[in-house]
């Protein structure tokens, strides 16, 4: 299916400059959206509970308020809270204070896709989801560049929802790269799948297994880390910049031959079946329910798994390798 891509010429940023905007949640994404919009001439307020995010907003020159306060004042509410707590915050502080004509904006479709948030019929519900972390969204904007964003309209009560979403995407700099129209469901499902199978879960499991295979065979941990983890950035950067064929043009013939003849032995039919099962769990709501149940029950399993890799030989070898390059600490 062909994608619709919008650019700066397709949006009306001045319209957003006359709209009171509130960013609810001043974390990685929220901070980038708030700063980029402010630098684009938009009036932005911050809704944030006391804590690190509140203090960071103050350092950035904002005067953060309670969430219920900004909900009452703003016309566009950008919800940038963590997926796991957004539903509870919405139910207590956002939903009860909504009025007809407001716009609910999301930076990820999770809570709408899985119905942890159910907005009333009298508000617009839109999404602008940059395809990268907030730090990259901000640094790209400051360099006069941008990163692509996905845009979706879930509910158009006013008849102007798309215009508002496009203006928001322009204000954060994403229209410099491209605004791709999609749906909340497609963005959420593809995003979770990419994280679990490649970007986080897949890479973590693959590099650990490769590292352990070399160490178990008698190779030094630092050598194993250099070969299986450290050099990953070089290849991923080539893939990011040039695509698969362009990456292969820049590596050695030996490396490419190993790529095209051995890669499918590692990622074979068993792996593909596992990917299909992961996607099925995402599309059936099973993963979302599991994650929110884990969070609401106290997150003991999550914390245990989080700590599991902290003191491993893999991490120790990584510290030794990074110590060779002290500039990385900057």
N, C-alpha and C positions, 0 to 999 in steps of 0.2 A: 504494500500500500504506500502510495506517494505521501511524503511528509510536506506539510505547509510550513515554510520558514519565513519569519518576519524580520525586518531590519528597522533601523532608527527612523527611516522615512515613513514607516507604517504606523507610527505611534505619535501621540500628542503629549509630550512630557509637560508642557506648560499647564495642562489641565490638572496634573497631579500636584504641581506647585501651589495650586489653590485649594488643595485638599488636606485637611489635618490627618496625618499618618501616625500611627503608633506601632512600635515594634514590641511585641510581648515576648520577653525572654532575650537576655543579652548575652548569649553564648557565642559559639563559633560563627554560626550563620547569622544570628540576630545582629551581632556587632557589625559585620560586613554590610548587611543590608542597610542598617541605620546610618553608618558613616557614608556609604556611597550615595544614598538618597539625599542626605544632608548636603554633601558636596555638589549634588546636582540641583540644589536650590529648593529642595522639598522641606517643609516644616515637619520635623520628626520629634515625637516624644517617646519615652521609654517606660514600659511597664515591667518592673522587675522586683522580686522579693529581695529582702536584705541578704547580703552575702557577697561573694566574689564578683558576680555579674553586676550587682548594684554599684560596688566600688569602682569597677572598670568603667561603667557608664559615666560616673562622676569624673573620673580622670580624663575621659574623652570629651568633656565639656557639656554633657547632658545633665538634666536634673530629673533623675528617675523618680517615678511615682508608683503607687500601688497599682496592681493590675486592674482592679475595678475602677479606679479613677481614670486611667487612660481609655478604658473601654467606653466610658461615658463621654469622653471628650473627642475622640477620633472618629473619622468617617471610614478610613481604611485601617483595619487591624491586621497586622502581619504576625501570625502565630509562629514563633520560632522556638518553641519549647521542645524538650526531648520527647520522642514518641511516647515513651512509657508513662510520662506524667501529664501529658497535654490534656488527655480526656478528663482527668480529675480536676485540673485547674480550670478547664473550660466549664465544667459543670458547676463549680463553686463560684467562680469570679467573672467569667466572660458571659456565658449564656444568660444569666439572670439580668445582666445590664445591657443586653443588645436592644437596639431600637430599629424600626423599619428604615430601610435606605442605607444601612451600613454595609460595609464589604468585609467579609472574612477572607483573609489571604493566608495561604499555607506555603511553606517552603519544601514540603514533602507531603505526599498524599496518604500516608499511612492511616491516620485517624479517621479520615473521611472514607477511604476504601473499606476499612474494616468496621465502620460504624461505631467507633468509640466516641466520636463526636457526631451529633445529629443536629445540624443547624436548623433554625426555624425557616419557614418558607419566605419570610419577608426580607431576607438579606441575600446579597450576592455571595457566592462562594467560589473563589478562584485560587490558582496555584501558580507560583513562579519558582521553579526548582533549578538552581544553578548546578551544573554538572561538575562540581568540584568543591573542596572545602572552603569555608569562609575566608581563611587566610589567603587562598589563591584568588578568590573573588575580589578581595580588597586590594591585593598587590597588583593584580591585572588592571583594575580600575585606575590605580594611581599611576601606572605606566602608560595610560591612555589606550589600553587594550580591554579585552573582556573575555569571559568564558561563556560557552553556550548555555542556554537555560531551556528547560521544558516548561510550557505554559498549558494550563488546562482550565476549563470553565465547568464547574460542577452544577452551579445554580445561577441563573441570570434573572434575578427578580426585577432589576432596574431596566434591563435592556441595554445596559452600557458596560457589562462586566468585562467583555474582551478589551474594550478601550482602556479600562483601568488597569487590567493585567499587563497590557502592552506598555503602558506608560511606566508602570512599576519596573518592568524588565529593562526598559531603556534607562531608567534612573539608576539602576545598579550596574549598568555598563554591559549587560549581556547582549544587547542588540548589536553591539560592535562585532560580535562573533556570529550571532544568530539565535532567534527565538523559535523553537520548534513546538508546534501545537500537537498536543496529545490528550490523554484522559488521565484522571486521577488513578484509575485502576492500572492502566498500562505503565505509568511512571512508577507506581509503588511496586508492582510485581517484578518489573524488569530491574529496578534498583535493588530490591532484596535479593533477587537471584544473582545479580552481578557481584554483590558483596559476599554472599555465601559461597559461591562456586569459584570465583576468580579473585576479586580484589582483596578480600580479607581471609575468608575460610580456605579457599583453594591455595593461595600463596603461602599462608601460614603452614598448612599441612604439608604442602609439597616441599618447601624449603627445609622444614624440620626433618621430614623423612629422608631427603637427600643428604642433609648434614649427618644424620645418625648413621646412614649407610656407609659413608666414608670413614667416620670415626670408628665404627664397629670393625671396619676392615683394616684399622691400624694407622690411618692418616691423622696428622695433628689437627686438633679442633680448629685452630686458627686458620689453617690451610683450607679445611672443609668449609669454614664460614666464608672465607674470601671467595671460594669458587661457587658456592651454592646460594649465597645471600648478597654479599657485597657487590658482586658484579651484576646482579639483577638490575640495578638502576640503569646501568649503561645500555642494556638491551631494551628495557622498557622505554627509556627515553627515545631510542631509535624507533621503536614501534609506534610511540606516541607521535613523533615528528614525521615519520616517513611511511608508516604502514608496514605490513608483513613483508612485501617484496622489497621495499626500500631498506628495511632492517637487514634482510639477507644480503643485500648488495654491500653492506658495510662490515659484515663479519667475515671471518676467514672461510675459505672453501671447506676446510675440515669441519668447522663449526656448523656450516650449513648442511653438509652431508649428514652429520650426526643428527641435526634437527629433522631433516625430511625422512630419515630412515628409522629413527629411534623414538621420536616424540609420541607416535601413536601406540607404542608399546606401553608407555606410562599412562597416557590418557586414551584408553581403549574402550571397548564396549561396556565393561563393568563400570567405568567412570561415567560414561554417557547415561547408563541406566540410573546411576546415583543422581546425576543432574536432573533427570526427568522426575525422579521422586521428590527431590528438593523443590522443583518448580510446582509440582502437584500440591505439596504441603503449603506453599505460598498462596497458590490460587484457591485452595480450599479453606483458607483462613486458619489452618491448623498451627502454622508457625506463629502468626500474630497472637492467637489465643494463648499459646504456650508461653510466649515472651511476656505478655501482659500479666498472665497468672503468676509467672515467676517474680515479676517486679512487685505485684501487689501482695504476694505472700512473704515478702521480705528479702528476696534475691539471694538467698544463701547459696544455692547451686551456682548462680552466676558469679558470685564473689569467689567461690572455691575454684571454678574453672579459670577465672581471671588470674588468680595467684599461682595456678599450677605451673606455668612456664617461667616464673620470675627467677628462680634459682637454678635453672637447668644449665647444663654445659653449653648449650646453644647460646644462651644469653651471656654467659661468662666469656665465651669466645668472641661474641660480638663486641663486648666491652673492650677486650684486648685489641681487636682490629680498629675500633673507632679511636682508641687512644693513640694510634699511629697518626691520626688526622685531627689534631686538637681544634682545628677551625670548624669542625662539625658542631662543636658545642655552642657556637655562635648562632 
